[in-house]
Amino acid sequence: MAVLIDSKAAMEPTQHRFSPYAMNGGTVVAVAGDDFAVIGSDTRLSEGYSILSRDVSKVRNVTKACLLGSVGFHGDVLTLTKMMDARLKQYLHTHGKEMPCEAIAQMLSTTLYYRRFFPYYTYNMVAGLDKQGKGCVFSYDPVGSYERESYRASGSASAIIQPLLDNQIGFKNQSNVDTSIPMTRERVRDLVRDIFAAASERDIYTGDEVEIAIIDKNGIETVRYPLRSD
């Protein structure tokens, strides 16, 4: 049987594509209080429709007063945190003290900007206490532009979670709302837990467990709650 071959297609060069990046999912949420900060992330590590691990912590203790949440491409997350750890140790040995949270936020910004032509494929959030002991949250874009905020969601489920934060914490576009109710540690912790429980129902890259870290003048407390695991 004769096989017809498109001579034009046969003469064209074959294109091979390669991407150095992969998306491993994950979501991080941070909220700043008057004298505390809360940051939470899920523990699922996945790629496509495959779950690679159900127990990967994405919130790291940077110093006694600062936490870093980082999700996205896990290879870049490991490289970025390794770079941060080295610079923090260098600062500690040079100055004999830990770097302040605001300085860590600036350092992360310059680290990301340095790689602007081949960016780290990560979604980052810094949470902690500033020099006055008040809670602070810093959010980033991939090339280092950052902003101090009261609350922020980033990662694969951010489009689901951010409107909920705007409603429950920011009271956006609402009237006759009592905004005098204090945002206590317990209230923020429960809110973050419920937000992740809702997000895991709609985002396949967020699930298994939510790890929530609460930082204040007494130290860092970490708790975990189960999420949807299928």
Residue pairs with C-beta under 8 A, 6 or more apart in sequence:
21 73
21 76
21 121
22 47
22 73
22 74
22 75
23 47
23 72
23 73
23 121
23 156
23 205
24 45
24 46
24 47
24 52
24 71
24 72
24 73
24 74
24 205
25 44
25 45
25 46
25 47
25 71
25 155
25 156
25 203
25 204
25 205
25 206
26 41
26 42
26 44
26 45
26 58
26 71
26 72
26 123
26 155
26 156
26 205
26 206
27 41
27 42
27 71
27 153
27 154
27 155
27 156
27 157
27 158
27 161
27 196
27 199
27 203
27 205
27 206
28 39
28 40
28 41
28 58
28 59
28 69
28 70
28 71
28 123
28 124
28 125
28 153
28 154
28 155
29 39
29 40
29 41
29 125
29 151
29 152
29 153
29 154
29 161
29 165
29 192
29 195
29 196
30 37
30 38
30 39
30 40
30 69
30 125
30 126
30 127
30 137
30 139
30 151
30 152
31 37
31 38
31 39
31 127
31 135
31 137
31 150
31 151
31 165
31 169
31 183
31 188
31 191
31 192
32 127
32 134
32 135
32 136
32 137
32 149
32 150
32 151
33 135
33 183
33 184
33 185
33 188
34 134
34 135
34 182
34 183
35 129
35 133
35 134
35 135
35 216
35 217
36 129
36 135
36 185
36 188
36 214
36 215
36 216
37 67
37 127
37 128
37 129
37 135
37 136
37 137
37 214
37 215
37 216
38 127
38 185
38 188
38 189
38 192
38 212
38 213
38 214
38 215
39 59
39 67
39 69
39 125
39 127
39 137
39 212
39 213
39 215
40 59
40 69
40 192
40 193
40 196
40 210
40 211
40 212
40 213
41 57
41 58
41 59
41 69
41 71
41 155
41 210
41 211
42 58
42 196
42 200
42 206
42 207
42 208
42 209
42 210
42 211
42 227
43 53
43 54
43 55
43 56
43 57
43 58
43 208
43 209
43 210
43 211
43 224
44 51
44 53
44 54
44 56
44 205
44 206
44 207
44 208
45 51
45 52
45 53
45 54
45 56
45 74
46 52
46 204
46 205
49 204
51 208
54 208
54 209
54 229
55 208
55 209
56 74
57 211
58 69
58 70
58 71
58 77
58 211
59 67
59 68
59 69
59 211
59 213
59 222
60 67
60 68
60 69
60 70
60 81
61 67
61 213
61 220
62 68
62 84
62 88
62 104
62 126
62 128
63 88
63 98
63 99
63 101
63 104
63 128
64 98
64 219
64 220
65 98
65 100
65 101
65 128
65 129
65 215
66 99
66 100
66 101
66 104
66 126
66 127
66 128
66 129
66 215
67 126
67 127
67 128
67 213
67 215
67 220
68 81
68 84
68 104
68 108
68 124
68 125
68 126
69 124
69 125
69 126
69 127
69 154
70 77
70 80
70 81
70 122
70 123
70 124
70 125
71 77
71 122
71 123
71 154
71 155
71 156
72 120
72 121
72 122
72 123
72 155
73 120
73 121
73 122
76 120
76 121
76 122
77 120
77 122
79 120
80 111
80 112
80 120
80 122
80 124
83 111
84 104
84 107
84 108
84 111
87 107
87 111
88 98
88 99
88 104
91 98
91 99
92 98
92 99
99 107
100 130
100 131
101 126
101 128
101 129
101 130
101 136
102 130
102 131
102 136
104 126
104 128
105 126
105 136
105 138
105 146
105 148
108 124
108 126
108 138
108 140
108 144
108 146
109 140
109 144
109 145
109 146
110 144
111 144
112 119
112 120
112 124
112 140
112 142
112 143
112 144
113 143
113 144
114 144
115 143
116 143
116 144
119 142
119 143
120 142
121 142
122 142
123 140
123 142
123 154
123 155
123 158
124 139
124 140
124 154
125 137
125 138
125 139
125 140
125 152
125 154
126 136
126 137
126 138
126 140
127 135
127 136
127 137
127 138
127 213
127 215
128 135
128 136
128 215
129 135
129 136
129 215
129 216
129 217
130 136
133 217
135 215
136 148
137 148
137 149
137 150
137 151
137 152
138 146
138 147
138 148
138 149
139 146
139 147
139 149
139 152
139 154
140 146
140 154
150 169
150 170
151 165
151 169
151 170
152 162
152 165
153 161
153 162
153 165
153 195
155 206
156 203
156 205
156 206
157 199
157 200
157 202
157 203
157 205
157 206
160 198
160 199
160 202
160 203
161 195
161 196
161 199
164 195
164 198
165 195
166 172
167 174
168 191
169 183
169 191
171 177
171 179
185 214
185 216
188 214
189 212
189 214
189 223
192 210
192 212
193 210
193 212
193 225
196 206
196 210
196 225
196 227
197 210
197 225
197 227
197 228
199 206
200 206
200 207
200 227
200 228
201 228
206 227
207 227
207 228
207 229
207 230
208 226
208 227
208 228
208 229
209 224
209 225
209 226
209 227
210 224
210 225
210 227
211 222
211 223
211 224
212 222
212 223
212 224
212 225
213 220
213 221
213 222
214 220
214 221
214 222
214 223
215 221
